């Protein structure tokens, strides 16, 4: 090939020219566009946008400015590429579903998780977010290197100080030439704790780090299925992470089930997910869905999938995981620029590179502050010399015809530098007062102490590392939040509980066999004597017979009159509304003809009859029993809604077969319906035959003597009666003691 250069013709081998030119192009894309730097986790376009906004003074709390103005600033000064590319990057940094911690505070329409585009840049406004300011903090203290911009008229930072590990916190993705990067976002608290661990123990392993850094934490939440992919990615820099959206199952008033999706996997377009589900229904690949709608609003995502009456929700969910992006895979490739070259790094390597960057930032900042402090101290030394020789200084100045002559006279007489002499000449007359002289003396001593401390930091790496840790802790405290993405133990054989939050539930069972569950939080706490709220709409002659409080992950055992027992997870019971009666147990359990649920066990014939626990009078009945520990009270409630609590010590210890002691003066307040041992931090839930439920704290009920009248606990009206009582143990240290319930049947 012939090539012309300044009028000369050179002969060039085309193969060699193609290789050379392509390599130049490839390296330009890799270094200058597509890959993030390991130090600040930013690509050049992100860095230039943030620095341009910093240069424009667009700090948190300051007024927003038009995005068109920002884009113009970036294009004109630092990034001579398309305005669309710059604006799209700016928009993404402002989206809460794209960034775990947004670097841009956007004002206006910045798009949606449905794939809606942002409004034109002339309509939207922006400024730096608070956490983005931490990326740029101390950039004016010679902490990072600057290089020429594209036309060499300005300087731009080659990397930002990045006072938190942005690469891991916000992640990054990009496609270069022949290589790509895909780094997931993480939780700020976990990453900072991981960095501190490696500062204290530079040889920390991935296994040790994973005790702190559980795994990726995506802005859209979801559930990561299994830890093996995370472990592989952290060890080698490559791995595959399976993510599922989060969903729960509701029951409608008509008894049908619906699936509600409230979180989707990271980078999944919700609108396209809906389209895919609709396509599966239309093509009859999923036949159990009767309706599909999007009820999402400003309070959060809510994608509702109505199911046909005979549909099994878990089966439908499994089909959605298989055929849609409700389950997706995030391929981790931790490819970053390290000293200008692309490398795939493990998690410990990434963290160590960040620590090295911060050591350099702190060292350079300290040197900058030391230089300024020494320069200031030098000036103050000159002022102090002048103040101690004030009359002579004034005489030299008054006898000089020109400023230059006065300066030379001061330098010669007191052996001063030019800077010191200029400071003396510039000194205001007010600084000649004795009070001002004392201030200068104090300021000088403080500067000397500061200089000493700065020199100590530069001489001791441990002090540098302590500063890094302290500043990271400060950022963690200010910006840290809770993890959004749950991590399941295994990626195979998914247990449906991984999709269901553990939550306390109120379970009610009626006499005619209807059952439902509701979150405890549905019933707001009331003071004693309250009316309560409608717990269910009962049919005629039906009443609430049992009340349980338990977790969604617990089992309930149903015993039948044929000697069988059925085990059901609480989350598998229908989730009703407060007024709904629930679902018939026969529709939940595979009962045979004539088989019924019975908590009475029929006589089976035994060798011995046992021993008498308590002696009962005529027409008296046993209504409950409990374990009496120390520092507990006995709470009782009557059928008419009166009750009391009495310290357990008020009841004398008796031998078996005793008759017991009287515990309440009934006086028309009805029979005792239920009893439980309680503590101050417990809560009680009481339900009546008519389905009225009240929730109240135990500490709102006064402690009384044994043979007293009691007080009104629940406002029972008409012929209604208290039928069941449950207690909720709050803030107990052991998880297996969190919930205790009473399931005895009332025997009026």
N, C-alpha and C positions, 0 to 999 in steps of 0.2 A: 504494500500500500504506500502511496506517495502522500506526504503530508507537507503543507505549506506553513512556514513559520517566519514571519517578518520578511517575506519575499524570497525565502530560501525553501527549497524542496528537500525533505528528508524521507528516506525510505524506511518504513516501519513494518515489522512482522505483524500481520493482522491478529493471529492467535495470541501473541504476547500482549498486544494492545488491548484486546478484549478482556483478557485475564486481569490485566493491570487496572483498566477502567472499571470493571465490575467489582473488583476488590475495594477500590476507592469508594464506589457507590455503596457497597454493602457495609463497609465500616462507618460511612457517614450515617447511614440509616440506624445502625446498631448503636453508635455512640451518641449521635446528635438528635435522635428522634424516639426510637422504640423502646429502649431499655432504661429502667430506673437506676439511679446510683445507690449503692448499698448504704451510703452515709445518710442521705436524707429521704430516700425512697421516692424521689421525684424524677420525672423525665424533664428534659429542657423546657418544653412548653408549659408544664405545670409550674416549674421554678420561675420562669419568666413572668407568668401571670401574677404569681404571689409577690414577686419582687417589684413589679410595676405598680401594683396596688399599694405596697408598702411605700414606694417612692412618691406616690400620689397622696399619701397621708390618709388612706382609707382604712383606718383602724376601727376596731370594735367600739361602738358607742358614738362614732362620728356619723354624719349624714351619709345615706346611700348615694351612689352616683350611677348614672346610666351605664349599662354594660357596653353600649356602643362606644362610649368614651374610653372604657378600659381596654376593649379590643383594639381600638385605634392606637392607644398608647403602646400596647404590646407589639403590634405590627410595626409601628413607626420606629420604635427604639431597639427592640430585641429579637423579634421573631418574624422575619420577612417571608411568611407563608400565607395561606388562605385565611381569610377572616372567619369562614365557617368552622375550620378546624380549631381555631383559637376559642371561638364562642362555645362550640360543643364541649371542649375541655373545661371551660369555666362553668358551664351548666352542670356537668357531671360532678364537679367538686361541691356543688350546692345541693345535690339530691340526697335526701336522707335514706333512700332505698339503694343508692349506689355506693355511698361512702359511709363507713362505720362511724367516722367522726368528720363531719363536713368541714372543709377548709374555707369555704365561701359562704357568707351569710347572704342568701338571696332574697329579693323582694319582688314578688310578681309570680308569673306562671313559669316555672322551671321544669315542666313536664311531669309525667306520672308513671307509675309502675305498669300502667296499661300500654305504654309505648307512645303516649301523646308527646309531641314535640314541645319544646319550650316556646314561649312567645318570641317574637323578633327582638333582637338586641336593643332596638330603639325603645322598646316598651319596658324591659326588665331593668332592675337596679341591683347593685351588690356592694358589699364591703367585705373586709377580712373577718373571718369568725374569730372568736376568742382563742381557740386552740391553734389557729393558723398563726396568730401573733407569736405563739411560743416557737414556731418554726423559724421565725425571723429575729427573735430576741437576740440582742448583742451583736447583730450583724454590722453595726457601726463601730465596733470595738476591735477591728482588725482580726476577727476570729476566723474568717475564711478568705480564700484567695479570690480575686477578681480578675477577669480577662476582658479583652476588647469585644464590643458587640460586632454585628455583622459588617458595619462600615467603619469601624474603629474610631467612632466619634464619642462613644460612651463606654463605661465599664459595667459589666454585669457579673454577679457572683457565679462561680463555678459549682458551688454547692451551698446549701443553706445550713445554718447552725443546727437546726432540727433538735430542739431541746427535749423531744420524746421520740421513740423509735417508730417513725412514721411508716417505714417500709413494711413492718409487720403489723402495725396498728390499722392502717388503711389498705394495705395490700397494693397490688399493681398488676396490670395485664398489658401485653403488647406483642405484636408480631413484627419481627425484624426480617432480615434476609437469611433464610436457612435456619432460623431459630426463633423461639417464642418464650415469653415469660408469663406466668400466671400464679401470682402470690395471693393467698387468701387474706382477708382482714382478720384481726384478732381483738380481744378485749384489752383495753388500755391497762387496767389494773393488773391483769395476769402478765402481760408483756413486761411492764415495769418491774414487777416482782421477779420475773425471770432474769431481767438484766441485773438487778441487785444481787440475785443468787450467783450469777457468773462473775460479778465484781468480787464477791466474797470468796468464790471458789471457781477460778478460771478453768479448772478441769472438770466441771460439772458435766454429767452425761445427759443424753436425751431423756433417759428414763427419769433422772432426777428433775430435769426441766419440766417434764410432762406432769409431774405432781403439782406444778404451779400453773403452767400453760396447758390447759386441758385440750385445746385444739382451736381451730378457726372459730370466729364469732361473727356471723354474717349480719349485716344491717337488717335483713328481712327475717331474721330468726330461723325457724325450721329446726329439724332434728338431723344430726349427723349419725348415720348408721354404722357403728363400729369404730374402733380406735386403730385398727391395723393400718389403714391407709394414712392416718395422721402420723403414726409412728414411722412408717416408711418414708414419708415426705420429710419429716424432721431429721431422720438419719441420713438420707441420701440426697435430699433436695428435689426428689420426684416422688409422686404418689397420687393416689386416686381416692377422693372422698365422696361418698354417696350421701346425698341430702334429700330429706323428705319434708314436704310441707306439714304444717301442724293442723289437726282437725279435731272436732269432737262431734258427738251424736246427740241430737235433740229429739224429743217426741212432741208431735203436734197434738192439739186438742182432740183431733179425730182418732188418735192412736197410732198414726203413721210415724215413721222415723225420717229424719233428715240429717244429712251430713253437712256440717258447717266448717268451711276451710277459712282459717284466720291468719295463716302464714304460708307463704310459698317459698320454694327454694330460691337462693340467691341468683339474680340475673334472669329469672323467669318472668316473662311478660304475662301478666294476669289475663289480659284480654285474649291473647292467643291461647292460653290455657282453657279459657271458657269456650272458645271456638272449637278446640280439639275435643273437649268433652261433648259438646253438642254434635260434633261429627260422629263420635262413637255411638251416640244414642241414635242418630239418624241412620247410621249404617247397621244398627241392631247388633253391634259388638258388645254393648252394655245395655241390657233390656230392663234393668230394675229401676231406672231413673224416670220419674214422671214429670219433673220440672227442674229448671235451672235458672237462677237469677243472681245478680250481683247487688248486694245490699251494702257495699262498702261506703263509708262516709269519712268525715274528718276525724272520727273517733277510732278508726281502724278498718282493717279488711274484714269482710264478711261475705264469702261466696257460699250461697245456699244451694244444696242439691237435694231436692225432694225425692223420696223413695216410694216405690209402690208398697202396698200393705204387707206383702209376703216377702219383701226383700230383706236380706241379711246385710246390715251396714258394713261389717268387716269384709265381706266378700266383694262388695262394691268398691271399697277403699283399695283392696288389693288389686283389682282390675285397673283402677285409676293410676296406682303406682306403676303398673306394668305398661300401660298404653299412653300415659301422658307425662308431662313434665312436673307433675306433682312429686315425682321422684326424679332427681337429676344427678349428674356426676360432675364434680369439680376436679379437673386434672391439675395437680400442683406441679409447677416447674419453677423452682426458686433460682431463676437466672437473673443475675444483676451485673452492673458494671462495678468492677473492683480495680481501682487504679487505672481506669480507662479501658480495661479489657473485660469481655463478658465471661462470667464464671457461674457455674451452678454450685450453690453453697448449702450446707446443712444448717439447721437451726442454730446450733452453738456457734458456727462460723459467722453467721449473720449477726448474732448478738455481739460476738467479740469484735467484729468490724465496727459496729456502732459504738462500743465502749472506747475503741481506739480513736474514733472520730471525736467523741466527747472529751477525751483526755487532751486532744489537740485544741479543741475549742476552749476549754477551761485554761489551759496553759497560755494560749495566745491572748485570751481576755485578761488574764492576770498580768501578763507582760505589758499589755496596753495600759491597764490601770496603774501599774507600777511606774511606767514612763510618765503618765500624767501627774501622779502623786509626787514624783521626784522633781518634775518641772515646777509644780506649784510650791513645793517646799523650798526650792531654790529661790523663787521670787520672794517668798516670805522671809527667808534669811536676809535678803537684801533690804527689805522693808524694816526688819528689826534692827539692822545696822544703822539705818537712817534715823530711826526713832531714838536710838541710844546716843546718836551724835547729831541731834536735831539742829542745834544752833550753827554748827559748822556746815551742815548740809545746806541750810538756808543761806548762809553767807556765800558759799560757792555758787549757788544758783543766782543770787542777787548780783554778784559781781561778774557774772557771765553775760556777754552781749547776745550770744546765740545759743539755741538749744544744744547744738553739737558741742559747743564749748563747755556748757554745763555738764553734759554727759561725760565728756573726756575728763573733766575735773573730778567728777565723782568716781569714775573708774580708777583714776590714778591715785586718788587720796585713800580710798577704802578698799582697793583691790576687788572691784566688782566686775561682773560680766555685763555685756551690753544689755541683756534682758533685765538684769537687776537694776541697772541705771535707768532704763526706760520706765520700769515700774515705779521707781522713786519719783521720777519727773511727772508721771501720770497720776501720782497719789493725790487724792482730794484733801483739802485742808481739814475736813471733818475727821479724817483718820489720825489727826495729830493729837486728838484728845486722849486722856489717860485711859478712858474706858475702851476706846478703839484699839489702843496699844495692847491692852489686856486680851482683847478678842483675837488679835493677830498672834499673840503669844500662845493662846490656847489652841487656835487653829493649827499652828505650827507643831505643837506637841502631838496633837491628834494625827496629823499627817505622818509624823515620824513613827507613830505606833502602827498606822496603816501600812506604811512602807515595810516595816519589820514583818508584819503578818503576810504581806504579799510575797516577800522574799522567802519566808518559811514555806509557803505553798509551793513555790517553784522548786524548792530544794527537797521536797518530800512528796513522792507520788501517792502515798497513802492519803495525804490531805486532799490531793486532787480528786482521788476516787471518792472520798467522803463528800466532797462538794457535789459530785455527780449524783451520788445517792440521795443527798438531801434535796437537790433540785428536782429529781425524779419523783421523790415522795410528795413534794409540794404539788407537782402537776397531777399525780395520781389522786391526791385528795381533792383537787379542784375540779378535775374533769372526769374522773373515774366513774363508771356506772356498772350495773349488773350485767352479767352475761345474758345474751338474747338467744343464742343457739344452744339447744340441748344436745348432749352427746349420749347416744345409746351404747350399751355395752357390746353389742354384737351386730354385725351387718347381715347375718343370716338368721333365719327362723325368728322373724320379728314378733315380739310380744306386743299385743295391741296396747298394753299399758304404756309403752314408749310414746304413744300418741295421745295419751290421756293424762292430764295434770293430776297429781295427787291432791285431793281436796276433801274436806270434811262434808259429809252428806247427811241430810235428815231423811230417814226411811220411814214411811208410814204404811201400815197394812190394815185394811178394813175388815170388818167381820165377814163380809160376803166375798173376800178374797181379792181385793184390788190393791195393787202395790205401786209405789212411785218413789222417786228420789228427788231431792232438791238441795242445793248448796245451803249450808248453815247460814251463810251471809244473806240469804234471801229474807231471813227473819231478823229485823232490827231489834236490838236490845231495848227493853222497856223497864220501867220501874215496877215494883211489886204493886199489885192491885189493878194493873192494866187489863184492858179487854182482850188483847192479843189480836191476831189477824186471821182471816180465813185461810186455813191450811188446805182445804179441798172441798169440792162441791159434791156432797154425798147424795146418793139416791135414797128414796124413802126406806125407813127401817134399817138402814145401814149405819154403822158408826165405826170410828177409829178404835182399833183394838190394840195395836202395838206401835211403839215409837222407838226407833233406833237412831243412834248417831255413830257413824263409822266412816272410814276412808273409801275413796273410789277404788283403791287397790286391794281392799279386804274382801273376804268371802262371807257370804251369808248361807247358812244351812237351813233347808226347808225339810221338815219331817212330815211324812204322810201317814194316813190311817192304815196303810198296808205295810208299815214297818220299813219303808224306804226313806232314804235321805238324798236330797239333791243339793249340789253345791253350785252357787252362782256368784260371779264377781259383782261387786256393787255397781261398777260402771256399766254392766250389762243390763241393769234394771232401767226401765224407762225414765227419762228425765222429763218430768212434767212441769206445768206452770203451777203457781201457788194454788189456783182454784181448781185445777183438774183433779179428777178422782183417781187417775192413774190407769194402769192396764191390768186386766184380769190375770192372775197367776197362771191359769190354765193355758194362756197364750205364751207364757214364758218357759214353763216346765213341761216336759213330755209325760203328762199324767195319763194313766190308763182310765178306762171307764170305771166310775165309782170311786176313784182315788181322790182324796182330798188332803189339803194341808191341815195339820192339827198341831205349837211349842209345848197338849196333854198326852202323856205316854200311857198306853193301855197296860193293864196288869199282865205280866208274863209268867207269874209263878216263880217264887224264889224260895230258897232254903230257909233264910231267916228274914224277919220283918224289920230288922234294925232296932234302934233305940229311940225313945221319945226325946225330942229336942226342947219342946215347950208344951206346957199344959194349957189347953184352951177351954174357956168357959162355953156354955151352951150358946149356940148361934154365933160364936166367935170364929174367925178364920185367919189363917196366916196369909199376909199380903206381900211379904218380901223378906229378904235377908241380905246382909252385906258384911264385908270385912271391916272390923273396927280397928283402925290404926291410931297412932298417937296424933294429937293436935287436929282431930277431925270433929265435925259436928254431925249429928243425926238430923237430916231434913225429912219432914213428913208433910204431905199435902192431902187434904180431904177432898171428897167428891164434890163439895160445894166451893172449892177453890181457896179455902183457908189453909194456912200452913205455918210452920215455925222451924227454927233450927236450934238445937240444944247441944252444948258440949258433951262429948261422949263420956266424959268423966262423971256426969250427973247420973249415969245409969250404973247401979252397982253390979259387980260381977256375980253371977249366980251359977249354980250347978245345973247340969242338964235336967230337963223335966220341970224346971221352975216355972212359975206362972208369970214372972216378969213384973214390971211396974208400970203404972199409968203414965202416959206421955203427953196427953192433951185433954183439956176439958172440951168435949164436943159441943154441948149446948146448942144443938140445932145446926151445927156447921157441917153435918154430913158424916159419913164414915171415912176412915182413913183409906185413901186410894193407893198411895205409893209411899215408899220411904227409900232414902239413899244416904250413904255416908258422903259428906262434902267437905271442901276446904274453901277458904276465902277467894282463891283465884279461880274457882270453878264457875261454870255457867250452867243454868238449868233450862231445859225445854219441856214444856208441859202442853199436852194436847187434850182436848175434850172430845166427847162422843160426836159432837157436831162438826169436828174438824177444825176447830179454832186452836191456833198455836200461839204460845207466848214464849219469848226467850228473855231471860233476865239473869243478872249476875248474882251470885250467892252473897257477895258482900253488901248487896242492897237490902238484905233481909236481916233484921236485928237478931242477935243471939239472945235466947230466953231460957228461963228455968224449965224444969221438966214438966210439971203439972200446971201449965199455963194455957191460956185460950188460943194463942196464935194470932196471926194477922191475915188480912186479905192478900192473897198471892195473885189470884187471877179472878177477874170479874166474870163469874158464871151467870148466865141469864136463863130464865125460864126453866125448862126441864133438862137442860144440858148438864152434863156431869164430867168431871175430870176422869180421863180414862188411862192415860199413860204418862210416864215421866222418864226423861233421859238426862244424863249429866255429861257435860263436856269439860274435860280436864285441860286447862290452858297453861302453857309455858312450863310443862313438866320436863325434867332433864332427860328422861328416857323415852325414846320414840314409841316403844311398844306399850307405854302406859298412857299414851295421849288421849285415847277415847275409851270410855267405859259406858255401857248402856244397860238399861233395864228393859227386859223383854217379857216380864211376867204378864199374865192375863189378869184383868181386873175381875174380881169376884164380888160383886155387890150383893 
